[in-house]
């Protein structure tokens, strides 16, 4: 890509993304004391991650059954409070295994 | 003298304990780094397919450290879009980081000075935030710095690998790796949801709203995925605050 097109867009993109993170992180110094407001900000991480995961995980691969396998394994492993890495690898491996099985079924 | 040393000891040890150590952060970042390696691999492939050279793809990852925003940004670049369009799209898609940043300020300890906050904000991503807030101790500057190193390394090197080697790997392999990032999200939410009915209900509501934006054709066509996430997350969290007014800061419902 031509640098004269790329560079201005990159700078605007990077600067905007940085400010969206840095301004509130640097300037917001108060302790939130209002119980409801505090509860809201305590909940945000979990609602953000939930919204990002579902239903997007179902379409992360070309095969819905394979993605479901990954989802179920991740749910079970995390229910038993396994480590982040274990859950992530378990989800990858089961998706991969299910994908291979699906490919074999389609071939045969 | 001995008195003073003892005082220092007392003052410094709990502070370090409270905020977590650099090493602990590094360790917690490993899983995120591995997950990012696979996701950014896909991004590297996409960026090159959109007309960027390998070093341009790497530069985008190095300066942004965000998945959805970069995918949208590369789309705008390949269409030679406007600077205002780029700015607005990044604000909308990445606005969730502002919410997370405010949420995280409630958990940071005294080691987070204004300058350190300004520097460390660079590495604030969904997963890093998710891990940092799930700790049972405060978040110190050293811990947070350690936490960001491997994910940033994984994100940038994965982009490089994808941009250079993308065509060589079969699709089913890279696709399976992409599921890992969602596995990571799940491993952050489920253990908390198990112990708090409020978090469980809010997570389910967030998923339901997210499905609406995904499956209702009009919504899917008119609302970007970044904005859909913000709406789903904010509405679900507000619903939680509304339904559980007696929620207290220990994370358990008082009434």
Interface residues (C-beta under 8 A of the other chain):
Chain A: X1 X5 X6 X8 X9 X10 X12 X13 X14 X16 X17 X18 X20 X21 X22 X23 X24 X25 X26 X28 X29 X31 X32 X35 X36 X38 X39 X40 X41 X42 X43 X44 X45 X46 X47 X48 X49 X50 X51 X52 X53 X54 X55 X56 X57 X60 X61 X62 X66 X67 X70 X71 X73 X74 X75 X77 X78 X79 X81 X82 X83 X84 X85 X86 X87 X88 X89 X90 X91 X92 X95 X96 X99 X100 X103
Chain B: X28 X30 X31 X32 X34 X35 X38 X51 X52 X53 X56 X59 X60 X63 X64 X65 X66 X69 X73 X76 X77 X78 X80 X81 X83 X86 X87 X90 X91 X94 X95 X96 X97 X98 X99 X100 X101 X102 X103 X104 X105 X106 X114 X117 X118 X120 X121 X122 X124 X126 X129 X130 X131 X133 X134 X171 X172 X173 X175 X176 X177 X178 X179 X180 X181 X182 X183 X184 X185 X186 X187 X188 X189 X190 X191 X192 X193 X194 X198 X199 X202 X203 X204 X205 X206 X207 X209 X210 X211 X214 X215 X225 X228 X229 X232 X233 X234 X236 X237 X238 X240 X241 X244 X245 X247 X248 X249 X251
